[in-house]
Structures are given as structure tokens and as C-alpha cells.
């Protein structure tokens, strides 16, 4: 199945798979953290919500980065992106995922502070 001129869907999945392998330890850690938060008894609902949102945002940022990078790589071939447009796309992806990660970390810090208080 063709995605455009020059790269097929299989190549896209190979790109995603290659990046997921590198992201796998973090992915497993985030999933374990989410499971621990969901199954932990006695947590205040605000602490649980902040933790779930924080870890969820970190997970979403990582997956967005993996998928976005693969999409940009495919677009470089299929849409013949110029180097300037490619750098802009990677910069925009980095900005979005960086903001997601920063927000997730702030939410986790708030959960820790709420728990300690």
C-alpha cells in the first residue's frame, strides 16, 4: 500500500518500530507507573489525578515524538520537503513534545507536593 510517491506503509512501520525499540524502556516504566497509580489504595483523588495526568502526558509526548519523527521522515521522501521545511517540522515537533513533557513533570511535582502536604 503506497503512502505517496517513493515510500510505502511498510517503510513507515519499520521507522516507527525502530524508534519504539529505543523508547521501549521508558514506555514500560511509564506504563508501570500508571498501573501503580491506578491500583494504589488510599491515595487522595487529587494526587491520583495529578499523577495520572502527569504520567499520561509523558507517555503521550513520547509516542507523539516517535510517530511524528517517522511521519516527518516519510514526508521528506514522499513530499520532497526542503531542508528548511524539514528542520521547521522537527523544531515544531520538538516544541510540542517538550511542552507536553514539561507539563507532565510539573503535574508530577504537584502530585508529590500534595502527597507530602
C-alpha positions as CSV (number, residue, x, y, z in Angstrom):
1,X,0.0,0.0,0.0
2,X,1.5,3.3,-1.1
3,X,1.6,6.4,1.1
4,X,2.7,8.6,-1.7
5,X,5.5,8.6,-4.3
6,X,8.6,6.8,-3.0
7,X,7.7,5.2,0.3
8,X,5.2,2.6,1.3
9,X,3.3,1.9,4.5
10,X,5.7,-0.9,5.4
11,X,8.6,1.6,5.5
12,X,6.6,3.8,7.8
13,X,6.1,0.9,10.2
14,X,9.7,0.0,10.1
15,X,10.6,3.6,11.0
16,X,8.2,3.6,13.9
17,X,9.3,0.1,15.1
18,X,12.9,1.2,15.1
19,X,12.2,4.2,17.2
20,X,9.9,2.3,19.6
21,X,12.7,-0.1,20.4
22,X,14.7,2.8,21.7
23,X,11.7,4.2,23.6
24,X,10.7,0.8,25.0
25,X,12.4,1.1,28.4
26,X,10.7,4.5,29.0
27,X,7.4,3.2,27.7
28,X,7.5,0.2,30.1
29,X,8.4,2.5,33.0
30,X,5.5,4.9,32.3
31,X,3.0,2.0,31.9
32,X,4.2,0.5,35.2
33,X,3.9,3.9,36.9
34,X,0.3,4.3,35.6
35,X,-0.6,0.9,36.8
36,X,0.8,1.6,40.3
37,X,-1.2,4.8,40.5
38,X,-4.4,3.2,39.4
39,X,-4.1,0.2,41.8
40,X,-2.7,2.1,44.8
41,X,-5.2,2.3,47.7
42,X,-5.5,5.3,49.9
43,X,-4.3,8.0,47.6
44,X,-6.2,11.2,47.6
45,X,-8.1,11.7,44.4
46,X,-6.3,14.9,43.6
47,X,-2.9,13.3,44.0
48,X,-4.0,10.3,41.8
49,X,-5.5,12.6,39.1
50,X,-2.3,14.8,39.0
51,X,-0.1,11.7,38.8
52,X,-2.3,10.1,36.1
53,X,-2.3,13.3,34.0
54,X,1.4,13.8,34.5
55,X,2.5,10.2,33.5
56,X,-0.2,10.2,30.8
57,X,1.3,13.4,29.3
58,X,4.8,12.0,29.4
59,X,3.6,8.8,27.7
60,X,1.7,10.8,25.0
61,X,4.7,13.1,24.4
62,X,7.0,10.1,23.8
63,X,4.6,8.4,21.5
64,X,3.9,11.7,19.7
65,X,7.7,12.1,19.2
66,X,8.1,8.5,17.8
67,X,5.1,8.9,15.4
68,X,5.9,12.5,14.5
69,X,9.5,11.7,13.7
70,X,8.5,8.8,11.4
71,X,5.9,11.0,9.7
72,X,8.5,13.7,9.0
73,X,10.9,11.1,7.6
74,X,8.2,9.8,5.3
75,X,7.3,13.3,4.3
76,X,10.9,14.1,3.4
77,X,10.7,11.4,0.7
78,X,7.0,11.5,-0.4
79,X,6.5,15.2,-0.3
80,X,10.1,16.2,-1.2
81,X,10.4,18.5,1.8
82,X,13.2,21.1,1.6
83,X,15.9,21.0,4.3
84,X,14.4,24.2,5.7
85,X,10.9,22.7,5.9
86,X,12.3,19.6,7.4
87,X,14.1,21.5,10.2
88,X,11.0,23.5,10.8
89,X,8.9,20.4,11.1
90,X,11.4,18.8,13.5
91,X,11.6,22.0,15.5
92,X,7.8,22.2,15.8
93,X,7.6,18.6,16.9
94,X,10.3,19.2,19.5
95,X,8.5,22.2,20.8
96,X,5.2,20.4,21.1
97,X,6.6,17.3,22.8
98,X,8.8,19.5,25.0
99,X,5.8,21.4,26.3
100,X,4.0,18.1,26.9
101,X,6.9,16.7,28.9
102,X,7.3,19.9,30.9
103,X,3.6,20.0,31.7
104,X,3.7,16.3,32.7
105,X,6.7,16.9,35.0
106,X,5.0,19.9,36.7
107,X,1.9,17.8,37.3
108,X,4.0,15.0,38.8
109,X,5.8,17.6,41.1
110,X,2.4,18.9,42.2
111,X,1.2,15.4,43.0
112,X,4.4,14.8,45.1
113,X,3.9,18.1,46.9
114,X,0.2,17.4,47.5
115,X,1.0,14.0,48.8
116,X,3.7,15.3,51.2
117,X,1.4,18.1,52.5
